[in-house]
Amino acid sequence: MSLEDRVKATAKNIEGKVQEALGDLSGDPQAQAEGQAKQVEAKIQHTVENIKDEVKKTID
């Protein structure tokens, strides 16, 4: 997995956590949901990249 993709996924996860926390503080359920969705996207991206790494290891 490229380091760049991991950094992007990690940044999206952090952004989602911040957005969710701000939604909690402000009582904005839409911001909370959007933050949670970003965290899920980041988790999916990490999983995809981990699978790519495993496939590459198997091929090599």
PQR file of N, CA, C, O and H, with PARSE charges and radii, in Angstrom:
ATOM      1  N   MET A   1       0.858  -1.173   0.000 -0.4000 1.5000
ATOM      2  CA  MET A   1       0.000   0.000   0.000 -0.0000 2.0000
ATOM      3  C   MET A   1       0.891   1.219   0.000  0.5500 1.7000
ATOM      4  O   MET A   1       1.927   1.272   0.663 -0.5500 1.4000
ATOM      5  N   SER A   2       0.462   2.170  -0.749 -0.4000 1.5000
ATOM      6  CA  SER A   2       1.289   3.374  -0.781 -0.0000 2.0000
ATOM      7  C   SER A   2       1.099   4.178   0.498  0.5500 1.7000
ATOM      8  O   SER A   2       0.016   4.246   1.078 -0.5500 1.4000
ATOM      9  H   SER A   2      -0.380   2.127  -1.288  0.4000 1.0000
ATOM     10  N   LEU A   3       2.174   4.762   0.890 -0.4000 1.5000
ATOM     11  CA  LEU A   3       2.152   5.587   2.100 -0.0000 2.0000
ATOM     12  C   LEU A   3       1.171   6.743   1.932  0.5500 1.7000
ATOM     13  O   LEU A   3       0.491   7.142   2.877 -0.5500 1.4000
ATOM     14  H   LEU A   3       3.054   4.706   0.418  0.4000 1.0000
ATOM     15  N   GLU A   4       1.113   7.267   0.726 -0.4000 1.5000
ATOM     16  CA  GLU A   4       0.209   8.396   0.443 -0.0000 2.0000
ATOM     17  C   GLU A   4      -1.248   8.006   0.698  0.5500 1.7000
ATOM     18  O   GLU A   4      -2.009   8.786   1.271 -0.5500 1.4000
ATOM     19  H   GLU A   4       1.666   6.944  -0.042  0.4000 1.0000
ATOM     20  N   ASP A   5      -1.635   6.804   0.276 -0.4000 1.5000
ATOM     21  CA  ASP A   5      -3.011   6.350   0.488 -0.0000 2.0000
ATOM     22  C   ASP A   5      -3.314   6.156   1.973  0.5500 1.7000
ATOM     23  O   ASP A   5      -4.412   6.467   2.437 -0.5500 1.4000
ATOM     24  H   ASP A   5      -1.017   6.170  -0.189  0.4000 1.0000
ATOM     25  N   ARG A   6      -2.344   5.646   2.704 -0.4000 1.5000
ATOM     26  CA  ARG A   6      -2.534   5.467   4.153 -0.0000 2.0000
ATOM     27  C   ARG A   6      -2.687   6.817   4.843  0.5500 1.7000
ATOM     28  O   ARG A   6      -3.527   6.978   5.728 -0.5500 1.4000
ATOM     29  H   ARG A   6      -1.453   5.393   2.327  0.4000 1.0000
ATOM     30  N   VAL A   7      -1.877   7.779   4.437 -0.4000 1.5000
ATOM     31  CA  VAL A   7      -1.948   9.112   5.036 -0.0000 2.0000
ATOM     32  C   VAL A   7      -3.305   9.747   4.745  0.5500 1.7000
ATOM     33  O   VAL A   7      -3.906  10.363   5.625 -0.5500 1.4000
ATOM     34  H   VAL A   7      -1.194   7.648   3.718  0.4000 1.0000
ATOM     35  N   LYS A   8      -3.783   9.599   3.521 -0.4000 1.5000
ATOM     36  CA  LYS A   8      -5.093  10.155   3.155 -0.0000 2.0000
ATOM     37  C   LYS A   8      -6.207   9.518   3.988  0.5500 1.7000
ATOM     38  O   LYS A   8      -7.097  10.211   4.480 -0.5500 1.4000
ATOM     39  H   LYS A   8      -3.295   9.098   2.806  0.4000 1.0000
ATOM     40  N   ALA A   9      -6.150   8.203   4.140 -0.4000 1.5000
ATOM     41  CA  ALA A   9      -7.179   7.512   4.914 -0.0000 2.0000
ATOM     42  C   ALA A   9      -7.122   7.928   6.388  0.5500 1.7000
ATOM     43  O   ALA A   9      -8.159   8.118   7.023 -0.5500 1.4000
ATOM     44  H   ALA A   9      -5.427   7.640   3.740  0.4000 1.0000
ATOM     45  N   THR A  10      -5.925   8.065   6.917 -0.4000 1.5000
ATOM     46  CA  THR A  10      -5.778   8.489   8.309 -0.0000 2.0000
ATOM     47  C   THR A  10      -6.286   9.913   8.502  0.5500 1.7000
ATOM     48  O   THR A  10      -6.949  10.215   9.494 -0.5500 1.4000
ATOM     49  H   THR A  10      -5.083   7.911   6.401  0.4000 1.0000
ATOM     50  N   ALA A  11      -5.970  10.783   7.546 -0.4000 1.5000
ATOM     51  CA  ALA A  11      -6.447  12.166   7.622 -0.0000 2.0000
ATOM     52  C   ALA A  11      -7.971  12.220   7.569  0.5500 1.7000
ATOM     53  O   ALA A  11      -8.596  13.001   8.287 -0.5500 1.4000
ATOM     54  H   ALA A  11      -5.431  10.537   6.740  0.4000 1.0000
ATOM     55  N   LYS A  12      -8.567  11.386   6.714 -0.4000 1.5000
ATOM     56  CA  LYS A  12     -10.034  11.353   6.605 -0.0000 2.0000
ATOM     57  C   LYS A  12     -10.642  10.851   7.910  0.5500 1.7000
ATOM     58  O   LYS A  12     -11.687  11.343   8.335 -0.5500 1.4000
ATOM     59  H   LYS A  12      -8.059  10.752   6.130  0.4000 1.0000
ATOM     60  N   ASN A  13     -10.000   9.882   8.543 -0.4000 1.5000
ATOM     61  CA  ASN A  13     -10.481   9.370   9.820 -0.0000 2.0000
ATOM     62  C   ASN A  13     -10.435  10.457  10.889  0.5500 1.7000
ATOM     63  O   ASN A  13     -11.395  10.633  11.637 -0.5500 1.4000
ATOM     64  H   ASN A  13      -9.151   9.483   8.198  0.4000 1.0000
ATOM     65  N   ILE A  14      -9.336  11.176  10.962 -0.4000 1.5000
ATOM     66  CA  ILE A  14      -9.203  12.256  11.942 -0.0000 2.0000
ATOM     67  C   ILE A  14     -10.234  13.344  11.674  0.5500 1.7000
ATOM     68  O   ILE A  14     -10.874  13.851  12.595 -0.5500 1.4000
ATOM     69  H   ILE A  14      -8.555  11.033  10.353  0.4000 1.0000
ATOM     70  N   GLU A  15     -10.383  13.695  10.408 -0.4000 1.5000
ATOM     71  CA  GLU A  15     -11.381  14.711  10.032 -0.0000 2.0000
ATOM     72  C   GLU A  15     -12.779  14.272  10.470  0.5500 1.7000
ATOM     73  O   GLU A  15     -13.558  15.075  10.982 -0.5500 1.4000
ATOM     74  H   GLU A  15      -9.863  13.283   9.660  0.4000 1.0000
ATOM     75  N   GLY A  16     -13.084  12.999  10.266 -0.4000 1.5000
ATOM     76  CA  GLY A  16     -14.384  12.473  10.673 -0.0000 2.0000
ATOM     77  C   GLY A  16     -14.588  12.521  12.174  0.5500 1.7000
ATOM     78  O   GLY A  16     -15.674  12.858  12.646 -0.5500 1.4000
ATOM     79  H   GLY A  16     -12.450  12.346   9.850  0.4000 1.0000
ATOM     80  N   LYS A  17     -13.548  12.184  12.928 -0.4000 1.5000
ATOM     81  CA  LYS A  17     -13.654  12.223  14.390 -0.0000 2.0000
ATOM     82  C   LYS A  17     -13.888  13.649  14.880  0.5500 1.7000
ATOM     83  O   LYS A  17     -14.700  13.880  15.776 -0.5500 1.4000
ATOM     84  H   LYS A  17     -12.666  11.910  12.544  0.4000 1.0000
ATOM     85  N   VAL A  18     -13.170  14.603  14.285 -0.4000 1.5000
ATOM     86  CA  VAL A  18     -13.341  16.006  14.671 -0.0000 2.0000
ATOM     87  C   VAL A  18     -14.748  16.478  14.324  0.5500 1.7000
ATOM     88  O   VAL A  18     -15.407  17.133  15.131 -0.5500 1.4000
ATOM     89  H   VAL A  18     -12.511  14.415  13.557  0.4000 1.0000
ATOM     90  N   GLN A  19     -15.207  16.138  13.112 -0.4000 1.5000
ATOM     91  CA  GLN A  19     -16.542  16.566  12.689 -0.0000 2.0000
ATOM     92  C   GLN A  19     -17.612  15.947  13.590  0.5500 1.7000
ATOM     93  O   GLN A  19     -18.577  16.615  13.962 -0.5500 1.4000
ATOM     94  H   GLN A  19     -14.672  15.606  12.456  0.4000 1.0000
ATOM     95  N   GLU A  20     -17.443  14.691  13.931 -0.4000 1.5000
ATOM     96  CA  GLU A  20     -18.417  14.036  14.814 -0.0000 2.0000
ATOM     97  C   GLU A  20     -18.426  14.710  16.191  0.5500 1.7000
ATOM     98  O   GLU A  20     -19.490  14.960  16.758 -0.5500 1.4000
ATOM     99  H   GLU A  20     -16.660  14.149  13.629  0.4000 1.0000
ATOM    100  N   ALA A  21     -17.235  15.002  16.721 -0.4000 1.5000
ATOM    101  CA  ALA A  21     -17.147  15.649  18.032 -0.0000 2.0000
ATOM    102  C   ALA A  21     -17.778  17.039  18.013  0.5500 1.7000
ATOM    103  O   ALA A  21     -18.469  17.419  18.958 -0.5500 1.4000
ATOM    104  H   ALA A  21     -16.371  14.799  16.261  0.4000 1.0000
ATOM    105  N   LEU A  22     -17.548  17.789  16.955 -0.4000 1.5000
ATOM    106  CA  LEU A  22     -18.166  19.111  16.838 -0.0000 2.0000
ATOM    107  C   LEU A  22     -19.687  18.994  16.744  0.5500 1.7000
ATOM    108  O   LEU A  22     -20.422  19.813  17.296 -0.5500 1.4000
ATOM    109  H   LEU A  22     -16.986  17.480  16.187  0.4000 1.0000
ATOM    110  N   GLY A  23     -20.139  17.964  16.038 -0.4000 1.5000
ATOM    111  CA  GLY A  23     -21.577  17.719  15.967 -0.0000 2.0000
ATOM    112  C   GLY A  23     -22.155  17.379  17.324  0.5500 1.7000
ATOM    113  O   GLY A  23     -23.263  17.798  17.658 -0.5500 1.4000
ATOM    114  H   GLY A  23     -19.542  17.299  15.590  0.4000 1.0000
ATOM    115  N   ASP A  24     -21.401  16.616  18.111 -0.4000 1.5000
ATOM    116  CA  ASP A  24     -21.837  16.284  19.472 -0.0000 2.0000
ATOM    117  C   ASP A  24     -21.950  17.555  20.314  0.5500 1.7000
ATOM    118  O   ASP A  24     -22.931  17.759  21.029 -0.5500 1.4000
ATOM    119  H   ASP A  24     -20.500  16.275  17.840  0.4000 1.0000
ATOM    120  N   LEU A  25     -20.933  18.394  20.214 -0.4000 1.5000
ATOM    121  CA  LEU A  25     -20.914  19.620  21.017 -0.0000 2.0000
ATOM    122  C   LEU A  25     -22.028  20.587  20.625  0.5500 1.7000
ATOM    123  O   LEU A  25     -22.646  21.225  21.478 -0.5500 1.4000
ATOM    124  H   LEU A  25     -20.136  18.228  19.633  0.4000 1.0000
ATOM    125  N   SER A  26     -22.268  20.682  19.329 -0.4000 1.5000
ATOM    126  CA  SER A  26     -23.260  21.648  18.856 -0.0000 2.0000
ATOM    127  C   SER A  26     -24.673  21.060  18.789  0.5500 1.7000
ATOM    128  O   SER A  26     -25.646  21.784  18.582 -0.5500 1.4000
ATOM    129  H   SER A  26     -21.766  20.164  18.636  0.4000 1.0000
ATOM    130  N   GLY A  27     -24.773  19.748  18.967 -0.4000 1.5000
ATOM    131  CA  GLY A  27     -26.084  19.107  18.884 -0.0000 2.0000
ATOM    132  C   GLY A  27     -26.573  18.961  17.453  0.5500 1.7000
ATOM    133  O   GLY A  27     -27.778  18.893  17.210 -0.5500 1.4000
ATOM    134  H   GLY A  27     -23.982  19.159  19.136  0.4000 1.0000
ATOM    135  N   ASP A  28     -25.641  18.913  16.503 -0.4000 1.5000
ATOM    136  CA  ASP A  28     -25.985  18.815  15.080 -0.0000 2.0000
ATOM    137  C   ASP A  28     -25.872  17.355  14.631  0.5500 1.7000
ATOM    138  O   ASP A  28     -24.769  16.864  14.389 -0.5500 1.4000
ATOM    139  H   ASP A  28     -24.662  18.968  16.701  0.4000 1.0000
ATOM    140  N   PRO A  29     -27.015  16.660  14.519 -0.5600 1.5000
ATOM    141  CA  PRO A  29     -26.963  15.242  14.151  0.2800 2.0000
ATOM    142  C   PRO A  29     -26.433  15.014  12.733  0.5500 1.7000
ATOM    143  O   PRO A  29     -25.859  13.960  12.461 -0.5500 1.4000
ATOM    144  N   GLN A  30     -26.609  15.966  11.837 -0.4000 1.5000
ATOM    145  CA  GLN A  30     -26.101  15.801  10.472 -0.0000 2.0000
ATOM    146  C   GLN A  30     -24.569  15.805  10.475  0.5500 1.7000
ATOM    147  O   GLN A  30     -23.946  14.995   9.788 -0.5500 1.4000
ATOM    148  H   GLN A  30     -27.074  16.822  12.058  0.4000 1.0000
ATOM    149  N   ALA A  31     -23.971  16.697  11.233 -0.4000 1.5000
ATOM    150  CA  ALA A  31     -22.508  16.744  11.336 -0.0000 2.0000
ATOM    151  C   ALA A  31     -21.988  15.459  11.983  0.5500 1.7000
ATOM    152  O   ALA A  31     -20.950  14.935  11.580 -0.5500 1.4000
ATOM    153  H   ALA A  31     -24.477  17.355  11.792  0.4000 1.0000
ATOM    154  N   GLN A  32     -22.704  14.959  12.975 -0.4000 1.5000
ATOM    155  CA  GLN A  32     -22.304  13.706  13.612 -0.0000 2.0000
ATOM    156  C   GLN A  32     -22.310  12.569  12.587  0.5500 1.7000
ATOM    157  O   GLN A  32     -21.357  11.794  12.502 -0.5500 1.4000
ATOM    158  H   GLN A  32     -23.548  15.385  13.302  0.4000 1.0000
ATOM    159  N   ALA A  33     -23.379  12.478  11.820 -0.4000 1.5000
ATOM    160  CA  ALA A  33     -23.511  11.413  10.823 -0.0000 2.0000
ATOM    161  C   ALA A  33     -22.449  11.531   9.739  0.5500 1.7000
ATOM    162  O   ALA A  33     -21.874  10.526   9.319 -0.5500 1.4000
ATOM    163  H   ALA A  33     -24.154  13.108  11.889  0.4000 1.0000
ATOM    164  N   GLU A  34     -22.186  12.752   9.284 -0.4000 1.5000
ATOM    165  CA  GLU A  34     -21.159  12.951   8.254 -0.0000 2.0000
ATOM    166  C   GLU A  34     -19.783  12.562   8.796  0.5500 1.7000
ATOM    167  O   GLU A  34     -18.983  11.957   8.081 -0.5500 1.4000
ATOM    168  H   GLU A  34     -22.652  13.568   9.625  0.4000 1.0000
ATOM    169  N   GLY A  35     -19.510  12.901  10.034 -0.4000 1.5000
ATOM    170  CA  GLY A  35     -18.246  12.524  10.651 -0.0000 2.0000
ATOM    171  C   GLY A  35     -18.098  11.014  10.760  0.5500 1.7000
ATOM    172  O   GLY A  35     -17.029  10.467  10.489 -0.5500 1.4000
ATOM    173  H   GLY A  35     -20.160  13.393  10.614  0.4000 1.0000
ATOM    174  N   GLN A  36     -19.159  10.353  11.152 -0.4000 1.5000
ATOM    175  CA  GLN A  36     -19.131   8.895  11.250 -0.0000 2.0000
ATOM    176  C   GLN A  36     -18.940   8.260   9.882  0.5500 1.7000
ATOM    177  O   GLN A  36     -18.227   7.266   9.749 -0.5500 1.4000
ATOM    178  H   GLN A  36     -20.027  10.798  11.372  0.4000 1.0000
ATOM    179  N   ALA A  37     -19.581   8.838   8.860 -0.4000 1.5000
ATOM    180  CA  ALA A  37     -19.446   8.317   7.500 -0.0000 2.0000
ATOM    181  C   ALA A  37     -17.999   8.447   7.013  0.5500 1.7000
ATOM    182  O   ALA A  37     -17.481   7.545   6.354 -0.5500 1.4000
ATOM    183  H   ALA A  37     -20.160   9.645   8.969  0.4000 1.0000
ATOM    184  N   LYS A  38     -17.361   9.549   7.332 -0.4000 1.5000
ATOM    185  CA  LYS A  38     -15.955   9.725   6.934 -0.0000 2.0000
ATOM    186  C   LYS A  38     -15.063   8.695   7.614  0.5500 1.7000
ATOM    187  O   LYS A  38     -14.113   8.192   7.015 -0.5500 1.4000
ATOM    188  H   LYS A  38     -17.781  10.281   7.867  0.4000 1.0000
ATOM    189  N   GLN A  39     -15.374   8.388   8.857 -0.4000 1.5000
ATOM    190  CA  GLN A  39     -14.590   7.379   9.571 -0.0000 2.0000
ATOM    191  C   GLN A  39     -14.757   5.998   8.940  0.5500 1.7000
ATOM    192  O   GLN A  39     -13.798   5.233   8.844 -0.5500 1.4000
ATOM    193  H   GLN A  39     -16.146   8.797   9.344  0.4000 1.0000
ATOM    194  N   VAL A  40     -15.975   5.687   8.512 -0.4000 1.5000
ATOM    195  CA  VAL A  40     -16.233   4.409   7.847 -0.0000 2.0000
ATOM    196  C   VAL A  40     -15.482   4.354   6.522  0.5500 1.7000
ATOM    197  O   VAL A  40     -14.882   3.331   6.193 -0.5500 1.4000
ATOM    198  H   VAL A  40     -16.754   6.309   8.590  0.4000 1.0000
ATOM    199  N   GLU A  41     -15.508   5.445   5.760 -0.4000 1.5000
ATOM    200  CA  GLU A  41     -14.781   5.492   4.491 -0.0000 2.0000
ATOM    201  C   GLU A  41     -13.290   5.245   4.716  0.5500 1.7000
ATOM    202  O   GLU A  41     -12.657   4.508   3.960 -0.5500 1.4000
ATOM    203  H   GLU A  41     -15.995   6.276   6.027  0.4000 1.0000
ATOM    204  N   ALA A  42     -12.742   5.856   5.747 -0.4000 1.5000
ATOM    205  CA  ALA A  42     -11.319   5.689   6.051 -0.0000 2.0000
ATOM    206  C   ALA A  42     -11.022   4.232   6.414  0.5500 1.7000
ATOM    207  O   ALA A  42     -10.008   3.679   5.990 -0.5500 1.4000
ATOM    208  H   ALA A  42     -13.256   6.454   6.361  0.4000 1.0000
ATOM    209  N   LYS A  43     -11.900   3.619   7.191 -0.4000 1.5000
ATOM    210  CA  LYS A  43     -11.701   2.227   7.584 -0.0000 2.0000
ATOM    211  C   LYS A  43     -11.738   1.314   6.356  0.5500 1.7000
ATOM    212  O   LYS A  43     -10.943   0.380   6.242 -0.5500 1.4000
ATOM    213  H   LYS A  43     -12.724   4.069   7.535  0.4000 1.0000
ATOM    214  N   ILE A  44     -12.662   1.591   5.447 -0.4000 1.5000
ATOM    215  CA  ILE A  44     -12.755   0.806   4.218 -0.0000 2.0000
ATOM    216  C   ILE A  44     -11.485   0.967   3.391  0.5500 1.7000
ATOM    217  O   ILE A  44     -10.957  -0.011   2.862 -0.5500 1.4000
ATOM    218  H   ILE A  44     -13.307   2.349   5.539  0.4000 1.0000
ATOM    219  N   GLN A  45     -10.998   2.193   3.279 -0.4000 1.5000
ATOM    220  CA  GLN A  45      -9.782   2.442   2.498 -0.0000 2.0000
ATOM    221  C   GLN A  45      -8.597   1.694   3.109  0.5500 1.7000
ATOM    222  O   GLN A  45      -7.796   1.106   2.382 -0.5500 1.4000
ATOM    223  H   GLN A  45     -11.427   2.987   3.708  0.4000 1.0000
ATOM    224  N   HIS A  46      -8.483   1.711   4.433 -0.4000 1.5000
ATOM    225  CA  HIS A  46      -7.402   0.968   5.086 -0.0000 2.0000
ATOM    226  C   HIS A  46      -7.527  -0.525   4.790  0.5500 1.7000
ATOM    227  O   HIS A  46      -6.523  -1.187   4.528 -0.5500 1.4000
ATOM    228  H   HIS A  46      -9.135   2.188   5.023  0.4000 1.0000
ATOM    229  N   THR A  47      -8.733  -1.055   4.828 -0.4000 1.5000
ATOM    230  CA  THR A  47      -8.953  -2.473   4.561 -0.0000 2.0000
ATOM    231  C   THR A  47      -8.561  -2.826   3.129  0.5500 1.7000
ATOM    232  O   THR A  47      -7.891  -3.832   2.894 -0.5500 1.4000
ATOM    233  H   THR A  47      -9.548  -0.517   5.041  0.4000 1.0000
ATOM    234  N   VAL A  48      -8.978  -2.002   2.180 -0.4000 1.5000
ATOM    235  CA  VAL A  48      -8.635  -2.230   0.770 -0.0000 2.0000
ATOM    236  C   VAL A  48      -7.122  -2.228   0.593  0.5500 1.7000
ATOM    237  O   VAL A  48      -6.572  -3.093  -0.088 -0.5500 1.4000
ATOM    238  H   VAL A  48      -9.522  -1.185   2.371  0.4000 1.0000
ATOM    239  N   GLU A  49      -6.465  -1.277   1.191 -0.4000 1.5000
ATOM    240  CA  GLU A  49      -5.010  -1.190   1.056 -0.0000 2.0000
ATOM    241  C   GLU A  49      -4.317  -2.365   1.738  0.5500 1.7000
ATOM    242  O   GLU A  49      -3.297  -2.848   1.247 -0.5500 1.4000
ATOM    243  H   GLU A  49      -6.912  -0.574   1.744  0.4000 1.0000
ATOM    244  N   ASN A  50      -4.854  -2.828   2.858 -0.4000 1.5000
ATOM    245  CA  ASN A  50      -4.283  -4.005   3.518 -0.0000 2.0000
ATOM    246  C   ASN A  50      -4.417  -5.243   2.638  0.5500 1.7000
ATOM    247  O   ASN A  50      -3.505  -6.068   2.577 -0.5500 1.4000
ATOM    248  H   ASN A  50      -5.683  -2.436   3.257  0.4000 1.0000
ATOM    249  N   ILE A  51      -5.548  -5.370   1.962 -0.4000 1.5000
ATOM    250  CA  ILE A  51      -5.752  -6.492   1.041 -0.0000 2.0000
ATOM    251  C   ILE A  51      -4.752  -6.407  -0.104  0.5500 1.7000
ATOM    252  O   ILE A  51      -4.171  -7.417  -0.501 -0.5500 1.4000
ATOM    253  H   ILE A  51      -6.289  -4.700   2.011  0.4000 1.0000
ATOM    254  N   LYS A  52      -4.549  -5.208  -0.634 -0.4000 1.5000
ATOM    255  CA  LYS A  52      -3.564  -5.024  -1.706 -0.0000 2.0000
ATOM    256  C   LYS A  52      -2.179  -5.469  -1.239  0.5500 1.7000
ATOM    257  O   LYS A  52      -1.447  -6.124  -1.981 -0.5500 1.4000
ATOM    258  H   LYS A  52      -5.021  -4.387  -0.312  0.4000 1.0000
ATOM    259  N   ASP A  53      -1.824  -5.109  -0.007 -0.4000 1.5000
ATOM    260  CA  ASP A  53      -0.525  -5.508   0.536 -0.0000 2.0000
ATOM    261  C   ASP A  53      -0.402  -7.025   0.617  0.5500 1.7000
ATOM    262  O   ASP A  53       0.634  -7.591   0.268 -0.5500 1.4000
ATOM    263  H   ASP A  53      -2.418  -4.576   0.596  0.4000 1.0000
ATOM    264  N   GLU A  54      -1.461  -7.675   1.077 -0.4000 1.5000
ATOM    265  CA  GLU A  54      -1.427  -9.138   1.212 -0.0000 2.0000
ATOM    266  C   GLU A  54      -1.317  -9.804  -0.153  0.5500 1.7000
ATOM    267  O   GLU A  54      -0.574 -10.774  -0.303 -0.5500 1.4000
ATOM    268  H   GLU A  54      -2.302  -7.214   1.361  0.4000 1.0000
ATOM    269  N   VAL A  55      -2.033  -9.307  -1.138 -0.4000 1.5000
ATOM    270  CA  VAL A  55      -1.954  -9.861  -2.479 -0.0000 2.0000
ATOM    271  C   VAL A  55      -0.541  -9.696  -3.033  0.5500 1.7000
ATOM    272  O   VAL A  55       0.013 -10.615  -3.635 -0.5500 1.4000
ATOM    273  H   VAL A  55      -2.636  -8.519  -1.016  0.4000 1.0000
ATOM    274  N   LYS A  56       0.028  -8.522  -2.822 -0.4000 1.5000
ATOM    275  CA  LYS A  56       1.392  -8.274  -3.299 -0.0000 2.0000
ATOM    276  C   LYS A  56       2.376  -9.219  -2.635  0.5500 1.7000
ATOM    277  O   LYS A  56       3.270  -9.746  -3.298 -0.5500 1.4000
ATOM    278  H   LYS A  56      -0.423  -7.775  -2.333  0.4000 1.0000
ATOM    279  N   LYS A  57       2.226  -9.446  -1.320 -0.4000 1.5000
ATOM    280  CA  LYS A  57       3.118 -10.372  -0.610 -0.0000 2.0000
ATOM    281  C   LYS A  57       2.982 -11.781  -1.185  0.5500 1.7000
ATOM    282  O   LYS A  57       3.975 -12.489  -1.350 -0.5500 1.4000
ATOM    283  H   LYS A  57       1.500  -9.018  -0.782  0.4000 1.0000
ATOM    284  N   THR A  58       1.751 -12.179  -1.486 -0.4000 1.5000
ATOM    285  CA  THR A  58       1.510 -13.512  -2.019 -0.0000 2.0000
ATOM    286  C   THR A  58       2.139 -13.681  -3.390  0.5500 1.7000
ATOM    287  O   THR A  58       2.703 -14.729  -3.703 -0.5500 1.4000
ATOM    288  H   THR A  58       0.944 -11.604  -1.351  0.4000 1.0000
ATOM    289  N   ILE A  59       2.037 -12.643  -4.202 -0.4000 1.5000
ATOM    290  CA  ILE A  59       2.608 -12.693  -5.550 -0.0000 2.0000
ATOM    291  C   ILE A  59       4.132 -12.705  -5.498  0.5500 1.7000
ATOM    292  O   ILE A  59       4.784 -13.423  -6.256 -0.5500 1.4000
ATOM    293  H   ILE A  59       1.578 -11.791  -3.948  0.4000 1.0000
ATOM    294  N   ASP A  60       4.682 -11.916  -4.608 -0.4000 1.5000
ATOM    295  CA  ASP A  60       6.144 -11.853  -4.502 -0.0000 2.0000
ATOM    296  C   ASP A  60       6.636 -13.113  -3.860  0.5500 1.7000
ATOM    297  O   ASP A  60       7.841 -13.280  -3.669 -0.5500 1.4000
ATOM    298  H   ASP A  60       4.152 -11.333  -3.992  0.4000 1.0000
TER
END
